Amino acid sequence: MPTSSLLALAEEQLTLARATGSGRSARTIHGGAGTPLRQTLVALVAGHELAEHASPGDATLQVLRGRVQLVAQDRSWPGETGDLLVIPDARHALHADEDSVVLLTVARG
């Protein structure tokens, strides 16, 4: 089974995010269509966000670098390097307080 350096891939995605007008970049590193588990690296430049969206299933965010805020309805959960956040079963958004990379893991039913 091949191995990947999450830290190297995170730096790559952050470099790409810094080069875009949207301030974000993402790469699926495991899973995809038709599989129950998907893991995606998401890089956000400070001050940028993933706008509010629905959760596709049970999901977590592992903060690999930086500081983020997970926001759902009237609640907010801070996350920083090393933290694991459980994404609520509700519409939510992700804001980057500083240049950040998260590992999104989604288990689709």
Secondary structure, 3 states (H helix, E strand, C coil): CCCCCHHHHHHHHHHHHHCCCCCEEEEEEECCCCCCEEEEEEEECCCCEEEEECCCCEEEEEEEECEEEEEECCEEEEEECCCEEECCCCCEEEEECCCEEEEEEEECC
